[in-house]
Amino acid sequence: MKKWCAIRRCLQIRLSVYIVIALCLLSIVHFFTFYGYYNYTHINRDSIDSKLYKKVHPAVLKRRKQNCTYESILQRTASMQTWDIGNDTENFVAAGIDGGSYVPPQCNPLFSVAVLVTYRNRQKQLDIFLPYMHNFLRKQNIHYKIYLIEQQDEKPWNKGLLYNIGARQAIADKFPCLILQDVDLLPLDESNLYVCTTEPRHLSASVDKFRFVLPYDWLVGGVFAIRSDQYKEVNGFSNRFLGWGGEDDDFYSRLSMHDMKISRFPRSMSRYTMLAHRPEAKNAARLRILADNARRGRAGAAADGLRAAAPRHLQVRPHRLFTLIAARPPPPLENNPRYANAERPLRRFMPAFHYATASFPPIMCEVCVIDEPIEALHLPRLAPLSRFHQSGAVRG
């Protein structure tokens, strides 16, 4: 009898209710099935070697050693589990690292890359990022150097401008390849070779926060590799985006204007984990600036970017695990009425990016390999890596 009562009650429900429930279920299935790209367009694993941009720093060419090989690295299938990341950083050894730079001692690398990391007030993430990335990169037989570009004020975050400043320094240091890296992203796959390809390359195509799918195919944020000559050709990032969001999509527009296509490795080689952090304040004006930059086109991009971020005083401070670039941004461009009202931006109204003018020692050696105890890191605003230094986990 109870069974028939239940059936009778179901029959009394209006047909519209069933339709609404069915549509909700279909929407949920559609979201998890079609949101993002699980199998995105990528370079086939067998073709990756022919797409790599093999160029090194001039100082590396002077070494008389056999060339490093990379086939075995590209064929690796091992992947770091997120719960093992802490163990990997606790056993960190800083051998061979000087000023954030490393050259494999056993062979002559075919790649030189500058890893540019924009930073402000993320000390806990940095304590994980630096030892993890050095452990990861030293296994790849590449010459690399980590630049930490820190915005040393409380003004709105300007990620694009910081990347431009870091790129100018890395290009001046003769690095042929730039890797733009968020401090909260860690690569998991050992086959994820940190180098440039002939076309700009998006490395972080599969992030755990996004269920290891690519949210949209024009995404270039997270971790991105681009040749130095290509970065100069598109004039880097726009300097107009203050706060979180917008600068990456605008950068993709610049690449598209120069007919540059985005390449990616397969999903099994592009997985990342994102370190937990508080969400940043979004840039409420990002859509307006995106539309305005699109309207200005190449003329606007030529006046707003890498060339407009020329520093008056270029001084950097090398530390064992990284090279610090301390920076303070100028007032926003929108505060200049002559720029805001102009049909096209004028280069002479683009303010320079002012570096901290402390007496930092110059970098004397680009590819030195040393094995000496790490010194305390006394930075203007960046706290020491106390967890590794005091515990003795970092050893020369």
PyMOL commands that set and color helices and strands:
alter all, ss='L'
color gray80, all
select helices_A, chain A and resi 2-12+15-34+45-51+58-61+71-74+82-90+123-138+159-172+208-210+228-233+247-257+267-269+286-303+307-309+333-335+337-340+347-349+386-389
alter helices_A, ss='H'
color red, helices_A
select strands_A, chain A and resi 101-102+112-119+143-151+177-181+185-187+201-202+206-207+223-227+271-274+317-318+323-328+354-355
alter strands_A, ss='S'
color yellow, strands_A
deselect
rebuild
show_as cartoon
